[in-house]
Amino acid sequence: MRFLVVANETEACPYLPGRTMCLPLRMPLSRLGPEQFDQQLAEGDRRTGPLLYRPQCPTCDACEAIRVPVDRFRPTRSQRRVWRKNDDEIEVRRVRPTVTPRHLELYNRHSRERGLSLRTELATEKDYRFFLVETCADTWEIQYRVDGRLIAVSILDLGREAVSSVYHYFDPDEEHRSLGVYSVLKELALCAEWGVTWYYLGLYVAECAHLNYKATYWPNQRRVHGVWREFSGPPP
């Protein structure tokens, strides 16, 4: 597979204040098939729009790709409570990614009200479409609905043996449901139905509260200095 590097600048790190980030953006010169996408994930790649990236920061190695072995995952007691609270009420739909006014409203509210965006302006439909609709992989949208009303969205990339969580956002008014937790549990259940081996959760950064929650899904593997290492957690 050949790639074209389209950006390679350093900038302020959004995860760790005072540090510098470098995420070279690479465009595949052809669409990624399922086996090729599995390989890129195993090498630590992430996808944004039609591009792939992998942290190559000059003075920091805090970002670690993280994945959960689907057949060995065991939820904790608190995670099981979140599942029981939601699973009878929430309808889950799998569709191709799209953008509607409701999508954009939830995306912008989630980013702003949870302090996830450094931008001063709201994301536009064009911004959203480039980030979450355009793709170089087999990409699906998982919709979470209550009484037909969209309350959360996950974007997933599917390979042959792996599923990668690209992004998840939810209605801040539904925060009491712990939808971030529920979506991970539901998507792990879907991965089991689909017969895949790995569920990739993106990047883990120990010192970043927005990213370190990912280590609470046990067991997990994290890519440390280019090598996948397994981490076992507390008993459920």
C-alpha positions, 0 to 999 in steps of 0.5 A: 500500500502506497501513501502520500504525506499531505501534512507533517507539521508540529503543533501544540498538543491538545492532550498534554498542555505545554507539549508539542504534537506531530501527527503526519497525515497520510493519504492512501493512494487506493481504498483500504481493503479489510486485511490492509486496514487490519494491518494499519491498525496493528501498526498503530494507525488511526483514521481521520476522514480519508487520511491515516495518522500515527503520533510521531511527536519529537519529545513525547511518547505518551500516546499509546494505541489501545485495543481490547481482545473481544472474546476475553473482555469481561465488564466490571461491576459498574460497567454491568450496571450501566448496561442494565440501566440502558439496554432495554431502552436504547435502540441501536441502528447501523447505517452508513455515515451521514450528517443531518442538523441533529447530528451537527447539533449533538456533535457541537454541543458534545464538543463544547459542553464537555470541553473537547474542542479548542476551536472558538467557532462551531463545526460546519456541515463541511467540517463534520463531513470531512472528519466523520463521513469521508473515509478510506475504509469500510465505515459505519455509523452506530446510532443510539436512539430513545423513542426514535430520538437520536441521542448518540452516534459512534463512527466505526471502521471495520476490517476483517479481524478488527473494528476501530472506534473513530469517534463517539459523541452524545447529547449532553442532556443524556449524561446520566445514562453514561453513554460513553460507557454504554456505547463501548459495551454495546460495540464490544457486543457487536464485535462479538456478533461479527466475529472479530478479534480486536476492538480498537479504542484509539489512543490512550494517554495516561495523564489525559482525563479525556483518554485514560478511561479507555484502560478500564476495559479489561484486559487490554493491549497497548502499543508501547514503543512499537510493541503491543503489551497486555494489561490485566485489570482488577476482577469484575 
